[in-house]
Amino acid sequence: MESEIIEIMNNAFKIIEMCDGHICSRCLGRNFSKTVQGDGNLERGEYVRHLLSENAPEVSSEVSSEVSKDLVSAGSPNPCYVCNGLLDEIDATENSTTDKIIKRIDESKIEFSNFLVGCRVDPEILNREKEIHDALDLDVENIKKEINREIGKDLSIRLDREVEFDNPHLVVMVDFKNENIELQTNPLFIEGRYRKLVRGIPQTKWPCTACKGRGCERCNYTGKMYLETVEEFISKDALEMTNGTSAKFHGAGREDIDVKMLGSGRPFVLEIKEPHIRSIDLEELENRVNQHAEGKVEVLNLKFVGKNRRSQIKTSSTDTYKVYRALVQTEGDVAKEDLEPLKSLDVIKQRTPIRVSHRRADKIRTRHVKNLEFKRLDSNLFELLIHCEGGLYIKELISGDEDRTNPSVSQVIGIPAVCKKLDVMEVNI
């Protein structure tokens, strides 16, 4: 008899003895997943039993020679020593674990195209299985992996849905210890661009500084500093259409409240938490948002994306390219020739501006002005079109921010200047 067969049989006898003869075929076969060919652990276990019953008298090993054929049969009236009958629920012909999951999914009315199965089992089951693995020095999968795989295969066939490991729409968690089935709906991600056509609207919700969002007289008990935000204009309709529980807005940077966002818009990803409906009409969502925003905010180019896009649009600001239009006013008159030196602006050393120093690290950042054009409008008024790296504070580039930005527009023209109006014309990432 081949040595590999003898080793399999010797290990099988040891396992059966450790279980006092009470082990189901799945739990037996799982220990031979790397040494016995077969379509699943159930088939492996049945093969090992057959091998033992046919060849037990010929086996020479260190285990007791008095192991009877009763111990290698699959018909023990006692529950399996390892799983305590848990795997019987998976193989049941009626009211199986899969039946219960499908019923739970039907009741939830959750829409999904793919899924993943997870499980929780009694730690004692894992401990008993580990005893066997340690005793025989086995490196094989544990019972949880088998449960997840077998339920997943059954669900995939019966629901006609694919198992997805990286980014599943639905995660089915079977808690065998507490006899509960939990359904976790993973977020839905929608990418697009927004244009902010009026000033005075922040990008995201801004809790009231007095009550920290709880609601007080100052904020008229809304909990917010501003009643309208870009985030809320977009998320309100998205939540209604997806029947999600909440939304989180991820923007490719942000503009100040008093700054317009024009051109082709700023990229964003809207994350919808626990959506019950995923296959929404994005053109309809776009129309609804634009209608309800009443010319204050527009969205465009909506599309479904994966969760990795959420972090990609938050790429380092130096990797982005932005175009600004600024209306600049000076304290004294400036001639056209006084503005010519502005075209030489290139490398900017900018210390964290005073106005954001309470929430940003105090450090010096280096940014580049790629191109600058000017248009004189009056004796003390001109317009700048600035092409630059992302992360450059334009208002401070103009004023100098008490010499924290160097060089600045004020420094180059030799006259104090301030930004009266600012528009973002383009954001490229």
Secondary structure, DSSP 8 states (H G I E B T S, - for coil): --HHHHHHHHHHHHHHHHTTT---HHHHHHTTTTTS--SSHHHHHHHHHHHHHHHGGG---SS-TT--GGGG-S--SS--TTTTTHHHHHH-SSS-HHHHHHHHHHHHT---SEEEEEEE--HHHHHHHHHHHHHHT-----HHHHHHHHHHHHHHHHHT-EE-SSS-SEEEEEETTTTEEEEEE--EEEEEEEEE-SSS--SS--B-TTTTTS--TTTTTSSBS-S--HHHHHHHHHHHHHT-SEEEEEESS---TT-EEEEEEEEEEEEEES-S-----HHHHHHHHHHHTTTSEEEEEEEEE-THHHHHTT--GGG-EEEEEEEEEESS---HHHHGGGGG--EEEEE--GGGTTTS---EEEEEEEEEEEEEEETTEEEEEEEEETT--HHHHHH-TTTTEES-HHHHHTS-EEEEEEEEEEEE-
